[in-house]
């Protein structure tokens, strides 16, 4: 069995986890559109065209055939939709795409669609706006209040993220956020919503949590791993601790039943006034997965079991509570 991890970026730890999971039963192959040190950690690697280039899918398919790849997992948001749209091309060649369905990926990639999805399904939501005039009107009418957080509608991490404390700052930072979008790769995702590419929400000083909502490769719910975020940097979690919280477990199960996603759904959640609000959903391994892995979760090993039609993966997906883990930068040569 050979597994391809596309858009590997800097996820060296995931390469390591999958290599340990597959052992001598196959290879872990990585790809990226530019060289990153992570690629050196894989058994094999190759440089792919950019995701939006016309030959991207055909190139991946040829590499999959040449390298006898059985399954493909993407580690990058923008890659997900492109692959999901071409699922049939892979599956006709007996290559399993471990990626959620296209419609749900579109909901996750668009923060405003995420907001509407949650609201339509009667889950607690933070008021969200893509029209600045509507936001200003609601502030003036006392429906919401400053501070307001502004961020790209299709963004990730801390790119273009600003907090406005008054109307003057709101106008200036709105333009700065727009500019961040137009001068980065986010422009591709945002092109259909040129005048509504910034999402705005009341900024809540709240506790932050991360969820790994785990389904199997047939979209059956398995477990929700709950983590309290203890330190953040540039949109990434640096320190987190696994906790047990019945409300979060129930929230994860409900989202799983609604989404029917495949494998991992990474969610950012805020706790405010004893309510939980989902901010974002990412249908892939997120930056918070290592904290679950350190707490006895081994989703890569479970995936290898599922692909091999083996039972017994359940013990791999039961977390230990109270495990506090830390991220750090490392350096290596090869």
N, C-alpha and C positions, 0 to 999 in steps of 0.2 A: 504494500500500500504506500503510495506517495501522495503527499498533501502539499498544495501550493498556498502560500500566504501572500496575497497581493498587497501592494502599497504598504510594505513592511515598515517604512519610515525608520523610527528609532525604537521600535518595540523588540529590542534584543531579548528581553525576558520572556516574551511569548514564543520566540524561536526556541529558546531553551526549554520552556515547558512542553512544547510539542515534540521536541527531539527526545526528551525523557519519556514522554507518553508512548511514542511509536517504537522506541528502542531499536532493535535490529530487524524489525518487521517491515521497515520501509524508510523513506527519506522525507525530510522536510525541506521544501524548496521555497525560496523567497524571491519576490520581484519588487521593483520600484522603478519610477521613471528617472530617478537620478541615483547615483551611488551614495549609499550611507553605510557606515560601519556595521550596522545590523545585518546586512547581507552576508558578511563574512562568518556570521554565527550559524548560518544554514548549511545543510549538506551540499546544496547547490544553489546558485542564484543566477538571475539574468536581469538586464536593464530593459524595461518595456517602453513603448511609446507613451506619450502623455495620455491621460485618461480620455480626453476629448478629441484625440486624433482619430481620423476615420479608420485607421488600420489597427486600433488598439485591440479590439475583440479578436479579429483574425490572427493577430500576432500571439495573443494569449492561447488561443485554441491550438495553434501550431506548436507552441512550446509544450502545452499539455500532452499532445499526442506524442511528440518527440521524447518527452521525459516520463511517459507512462503515468501521468498524474490522474489520481482517482477522485480527488475532491479539492474544491477551491474555497478558501475563506478570505474575505477582504477585511483589512484593518483600518479602512479610511472611508469616511462618510460619502465623499463624492463618487467613489468607485462603486458603491453599492447599487445605485440606480442603474448605472450603465450595465453592470453585470446582470442585474435582475431582468432588465429588458431583453437580454440575450440568453436567458436561461435555456430555452429550447435547443440552441446551438450546442451548448455544452452537454445537455442530457442526451441528445442524439448520439453523442460520442461516448456515452456511459461515464460522463464526468459529473459528479454531484456538486451542485452549487449550494453551499451551506449559508444561504443568504435569504432573508425574509422576502415576502412578496412585494412587488413593486409599489403597490398602492400604499402599503403601510410604511415603506421606506420614505415615500414622498411626504407622508404625515410627519415623520420624525425629522426629516431634513429641513422642513419649513416650520419655524417656531410658531408662526401664527396658526398654521394648520394643526400643530400640536395643541395649542390653546383651545381651538374649536373642537378638536377630537375629545379632549378631556371634559370640556364644558357640555358637549352634546351627550356625553355618557355620565353626566351628573357627578363628576369628580370635582373636588374643590380646586378652584383655579385663581390665579392672580390676574386681575384685569389687564388685558394686553391690547395694544393699539399699533396699527401701521399707518394711520392717518393722523398727522400732527394736529390738524385743526380739531378733530374729535377729542384728542387728548387734552388740548388746551381748554376746550369747552367744558369738559368734565372737571378739570382742575378749578376753573372759575366758578362752577356750580357746586363745588364742595363734594363731589362724588369721590374723587381721589385727591391726593396731595403730594407735594414734593417731600423728599427727593424722588427723582425719576431716573431709572436706569435705561440707557439706550445701548443697543447692540445690533449687529447685523442679523437680519431675519434668517439668513442661511449660514451664520457663522459658527465657529467652534473655538474653544480656548478663550483667550482674552483679546483677540483681534477686534479692534473698533469698539471696545466697551468703555462707556463713559457714564458718569453720574452727574445729573444736573440738579442744582438746588433752587433755581429760580428761572423765570421766563427768558432772561437774557442768556443764561448758560444753556438753556434748552435749545435755543435757536442756533447758537454757535456750535454746540456739541453735536447737534443733528447733522450739520454740514460736515463736521469732522468725521462722523461715523460714515456718512455717505461717501466721503473721499477715501476712507479706509477700504470700503467695499470696491470702489472703482479702480483702485490701484493694487488690488490683490487678486488671488485666484477666486475670491468670492464673487467676482463680477460675472463669472460664467453661470453660477446658480441663480444670481439675482437679475439676470437680464430681462426676464419676463415680468418683473415687478419693479421696474426702474424707479417709479415714484412711490413705491411702498416697500422699499428694501430694508428699512430700519424698523425694528420692533421696540416699543416703549412700554415700560411697566413701572408701577410704584416700587420703589426700592425698600425691601423689608429687612430690618436687622433681625435676623432669625438664625436658628441653628441649622446647619447644613448636613444633609445625609446623602449617601449614595446607595443605590440598589443594584444588585445583579439579579435580574429576574431570569431564571434559567428554565428553558423548555428543552425538550429533546429535538432530534432532527426531523421529527414528524409533528412538531408544534404542540406536544403534550406538556402540560405544566409539571415541573419537578420541584422547584424551591425558589425562595427569595432570600438572598443574602443581604442583610442590613448592616450598614456601616455608618458610624458617626464620624464626620470629617473634623479633624482636630487642627489641621494646618493646611493652608492653600498657598499656591504660588503660580502666577500667570495662568489661572484657570485650571490648573492641575492640583490634585490632592497630594500632599507630601506625607501626612500622617493621618491614619484612620484606625478605628477600632470596631470590631464586629460586635453587634448588640442583638438582643432579642427584643422585638417590639411587635406585638400582635397586630396593631393597626397597620404597620408597614407591611407585615406579611400578607394581610388581607388585601391591601392596596396592590401589592405585586401580583397576587393571584388574579385579581379582577382585571388588571391590565393585560396579563397573559391571556386570559380568556377572550378579551376584546381584540387583542392584536394578532394572536396565533403566530407570533414570531418564531424564528428558528434559532435555537441555541441561546445566545445571551442577548438581553436587552439591558443596557446600562442607563440608569435613570438618576437624574439630580433632583433632590427633594428638599424643600424648606419646611421647617416646623415653626409655625407662628400662631400664637393664641391657641395652642393645643390642637391645631389642625395641620395636616400635611398637604403641601402643594407641590405637584410635579412641575418642574421647570423645563426639563429637557428629557428626551428619550433618544438613545442611540442604539440602533439594532445591530450591535457588533461588540467585540471585546473593547471595553472602554479603558481609560487610564486608571480607573479604580479597581480593575480586576485583580491585580497582584495582591491587594489587601484581602480579597476573598481566597486567593490561592494559598496565602500564608496561613489562613485559618482552616486548612484541611479540605478546601474545595479544589477539585482537579477536573475542570471542564475539558481541557485538552485530552486527558486520558479517557473521559467519558465519551467524547466524540469519536476517538479511535475505537472504543468498544462498540458504539452504535454503528459505525461504518463497517465493522467486522461482523455485525449481526450477533453480537454477544450480549448476554444479560450480565447482571452483577454490577452495573455502573452506579447503582443507587448509593452505595457506600462512599463513592467518590464525591458526592454532592451534599453531604451533611456537614455543616460548618461548626467550628468551635466558637463559642461565645467568649468575648473578653480578650480577644487577641489584638494587640496594638502593633501595627507595623509601620515601617518608615521607608521612604524612598530616598535614594542618594544617587549622585552622578558617579559613574565609574569610567576608568580609562583602561584600554587594553591594546595590544598589538598582535599582529598575526602575519 
